């Protein structure tokens, strides 16, 4: 096989994997909603049961399903490009074949866990798949970026517990509907502030693959 034929076959394989990524990324999207949205739906449904708005044998109300689907869609839309930059560019170098393999593995793990009733993180499953692809391909993995992600995951649980405790204390302290309103308004203000900070250096479809997205890459 000549060099030109080899290059031609590699390009054809790359185009094939790009088409395959349409299916694999669709499966990841399905898995993301199947698992992550179910967690929030379960918490809200449990709260409604504890508050005696639903009976223990009641199903999840459709408005809860619609609310959670909307919330996860809006959250992914507002912050998704930063996650894409981190996982797709900063952890390790990915080509179409590696991206397809990572997405197929991620969707298989999440959908398999969801079918058994286990709650797993889409981000963690995807990150593990990407690191595994990088190691299997013997592509340098940027462990400093992976370490920062691990620290963020470890801090999520205590920070979430602290925020939840503060929210309950404020809601109970004010009481009734005003307490819920104050808590919701406070959460909205915090989200708005964090969103405003993130917009100082926005990540969009236009710059997600910029050279500065990769540590050490030349401009």
KOLGUKE-288681 format. One record per residue (C-alpha): residue number from 1; residue in one letter; x, y, z. Coordinates in steps of 0.5 Angstrom, whole numbers, plus 500, padded with zeros to 3 digits. Each point is the difference from the previous one (the first is absolute). Layout:
N
[atom NUM,'A',[X,Y,Z]];
...
! end
This chain:
219
[atom 1,'X',[500,500,500]];
[atom 2,'X',[503,507,498]];
[atom 3,'X',[500,506,505]];
[atom 4,'X',[495,503,496]];
[atom 5,'X',[495,494,500]];
[atom 6,'X',[501,500,508]];
[atom 7,'X',[499,507,501]];
[atom 8,'X',[493,499,495]];
[atom 9,'X',[498,494,505]];
[atom 10,'X',[501,504,506]];
[atom 11,'X',[496,506,497]];
[atom 12,'X',[494,496,499]];
[atom 13,'X',[501,496,506]];
[atom 14,'X',[500,507,504]];
[atom 15,'X',[493,502,496]];
[atom 16,'X',[497,494,502]];
[atom 17,'X',[501,501,507]];
[atom 18,'X',[498,507,499]];
[atom 19,'X',[493,497,498]];
[atom 20,'X',[500,495,505]];
[atom 21,'X',[501,505,506]];
[atom 22,'X',[493,503,498]];
[atom 23,'X',[497,494,502]];
[atom 24,'X',[505,499,506]];
[atom 25,'X',[499,507,502]];
[atom 26,'X',[492,499,500]];
[atom 27,'X',[501,494,504]];
[atom 28,'X',[504,504,505]];
[atom 29,'X',[494,506,500]];
[atom 30,'X',[495,494,501]];
[atom 31,'X',[504,497,506]];
[atom 32,'X',[501,507,503]];
[atom 33,'X',[493,501,501]];
[atom 34,'X',[498,493,502]];
[atom 35,'X',[505,500,506]];
[atom 36,'X',[501,508,502]];
[atom 37,'X',[493,502,499]];
[atom 38,'X',[497,494,504]];
[atom 39,'X',[504,502,506]];
[atom 40,'X',[497,507,500]];
[atom 41,'X',[493,497,499]];
[atom 42,'X',[501,495,505]];
[atom 43,'X',[502,506,505]];
[atom 44,'X',[494,504,499]];
[atom 45,'X',[495,494,500]];
[atom 46,'X',[503,498,506]];
[atom 47,'X',[499,507,503]];
[atom 48,'X',[493,500,498]];
[atom 49,'X',[499,493,503]];
[atom 50,'X',[503,503,507]];
[atom 51,'X',[496,506,499]];
[atom 52,'X',[493,495,499]];
[atom 53,'X',[499,503,493]];
[atom 54,'X',[501,494,497]];
[atom 55,'X',[499,493,503]];
[atom 56,'X',[505,495,500]];
[atom 57,'X',[497,496,495]];
[atom 58,'X',[499,506,495]];
[atom 59,'X',[504,501,494]];
[atom 60,'X',[505,506,498]];
[atom 61,'X',[495,505,498]];
[atom 62,'X',[501,502,493]];
[atom 63,'X',[502,508,502]];
[atom 64,'X',[506,497,504]];
[atom 65,'X',[502,496,493]];
[atom 66,'X',[499,506,496]];
[atom 67,'X',[503,505,505]];
[atom 68,'X',[506,495,501]];
[atom 69,'X',[501,499,493]];
[atom 70,'X',[500,508,499]];
[atom 71,'X',[505,501,505]];
[atom 72,'X',[505,495,498]];
[atom 73,'X',[499,503,493]];
[atom 74,'X',[501,507,502]];
[atom 75,'X',[506,498,504]];
[atom 76,'X',[504,496,495]];
[atom 77,'X',[499,506,495]];
[atom 78,'X',[502,505,505]];
[atom 79,'X',[506,497,502]];
[atom 80,'X',[501,494,495]];
[atom 81,'X',[506,503,496]];
[atom 82,'X',[504,501,506]];
[atom 83,'X',[500,492,501]];
[atom 84,'X',[501,499,493]];
[atom 85,'X',[506,504,500]];
[atom 86,'X',[503,496,506]];
[atom 87,'X',[498,493,498]];
[atom 88,'X',[501,501,493]];
[atom 89,'X',[506,504,500]];
[atom 90,'X',[504,501,506]];
[atom 91,'X',[500,493,503]];
[atom 92,'X',[503,496,494]];
[atom 93,'X',[500,501,493]];
[atom 94,'X',[494,496,496]];
[atom 95,'X',[499,499,493]];
[atom 96,'X',[493,497,497]];
[atom 97,'X',[502,493,502]];
[atom 98,'X',[502,502,507]];
[atom 99,'X',[494,504,501]];
[atom 100,'X',[495,494,497]];
[atom 101,'X',[503,495,505]];
[atom 102,'X',[500,505,506]];
[atom 103,'X',[493,502,498]];
[atom 104,'X',[497,493,499]];
[atom 105,'X',[504,497,506]];
[atom 106,'X',[496,506,504]];
[atom 107,'X',[493,499,498]];
[atom 108,'X',[501,492,501]];
[atom 109,'X',[502,501,507]];
[atom 110,'X',[495,505,502]];
[atom 111,'X',[494,497,496]];
[atom 112,'X',[502,493,504]];
[atom 113,'X',[501,503,506]];
[atom 114,'X',[493,504,499]];
[atom 115,'X',[497,493,498]];
[atom 116,'X',[502,497,507]];
[atom 117,'X',[498,507,504]];
[atom 118,'X',[507,502,502]];
[atom 119,'X',[501,508,499]];
[atom 120,'X',[506,502,497]];
[atom 121,'X',[503,506,498]];
[atom 122,'X',[500,501,492]];
[atom 123,'X',[506,505,501]];
[atom 124,'X',[504,495,504]];
[atom 125,'X',[499,494,495]];
[atom 126,'X',[502,504,494]];
[atom 127,'X',[506,503,504]];
[atom 128,'X',[502,492,501]];
[atom 129,'X',[499,498,493]];
[atom 130,'X',[504,506,497]];
[atom 131,'X',[506,498,505]];
[atom 132,'X',[499,493,498]];
[atom 133,'X',[500,502,493]];
[atom 134,'X',[506,504,501]];
[atom 135,'X',[504,495,504]];
[atom 136,'X',[498,494,495]];
[atom 137,'X',[503,504,494]];
[atom 138,'X',[506,502,504]];
[atom 139,'X',[498,508,499]];
[atom 140,'X',[503,504,506]];
[atom 141,'X',[494,501,505]];
[atom 142,'X',[501,507,503]];
[atom 143,'X',[499,498,507]];
[atom 144,'X',[500,507,503]];
[atom 145,'X',[493,501,497]];
[atom 146,'X',[498,493,502]];
[atom 147,'X',[502,502,507]];
[atom 148,'X',[496,507,500]];
[atom 149,'X',[494,496,498]];
[atom 150,'X',[501,495,506]];
[atom 151,'X',[500,506,505]];
[atom 152,'X',[494,503,497]];
[atom 153,'X',[496,493,501]];
[atom 154,'X',[503,499,507]];
[atom 155,'X',[498,507,502]];
[atom 156,'X',[493,500,496]];
[atom 157,'X',[497,495,506]];
[atom 158,'X',[502,504,506]];
[atom 159,'X',[498,507,496]];
[atom 160,'X',[493,497,498]];
[atom 161,'X',[499,498,507]];
[atom 162,'X',[502,507,503]];
[atom 163,'X',[495,503,495]];
[atom 164,'X',[495,496,501]];
[atom 165,'X',[500,501,507]];
[atom 166,'X',[500,507,500]];
[atom 167,'X',[494,500,495]];
[atom 168,'X',[496,496,505]];
[atom 169,'X',[502,505,506]];
[atom 170,'X',[498,506,496]];
[atom 171,'X',[494,497,497]];
[atom 172,'X',[498,497,507]];
[atom 173,'X',[502,507,503]];
[atom 174,'X',[495,504,496]];
[atom 175,'X',[495,495,499]];
[atom 176,'X',[495,498,495]];
[atom 177,'X',[499,502,493]];
[atom 178,'X',[505,506,502]];
[atom 179,'X',[505,496,502]];
[atom 180,'X',[500,496,494]];
[atom 181,'X',[500,506,496]];
[atom 182,'X',[506,503,504]];
[atom 183,'X',[504,494,499]];
[atom 184,'X',[498,500,492]];
[atom 185,'X',[502,507,499]];
[atom 186,'X',[507,499,504]];
[atom 187,'X',[501,494,496]];
[atom 188,'X',[499,504,493]];
[atom 189,'X',[504,505,502]];
[atom 190,'X',[506,496,502]];
[atom 191,'X',[499,496,493]];
[atom 192,'X',[500,507,497]];
[atom 193,'X',[506,502,503]];
[atom 194,'X',[504,494,498]];
[atom 195,'X',[497,500,493]];
[atom 196,'X',[502,508,499]];
[atom 197,'X',[507,498,503]];
[atom 198,'X',[501,494,494]];
[atom 199,'X',[498,505,495]];
[atom 200,'X',[506,504,501]];
[atom 201,'X',[504,495,496]];
[atom 202,'X',[494,496,496]];
[atom 203,'X',[501,493,497]];
[atom 204,'X',[496,500,494]];
[atom 205,'X',[499,495,493]];
[atom 206,'X',[505,505,497]];
[atom 207,'X',[506,500,505]];
[atom 208,'X',[499,493,503]];
[atom 209,'X',[506,497,496]];
[atom 210,'X',[504,506,501]];
[atom 211,'X',[508,499,501]];
[atom 212,'X',[499,503,507]];
[atom 213,'X',[495,494,502]];
[atom 214,'X',[506,496,500]];
[atom 215,'X',[505,501,506]];
[atom 216,'X',[507,501,496]];
[atom 217,'X',[497,501,493]];
[atom 218,'X',[503,505,496]];
[atom 219,'X',[496,506,498]];
! end
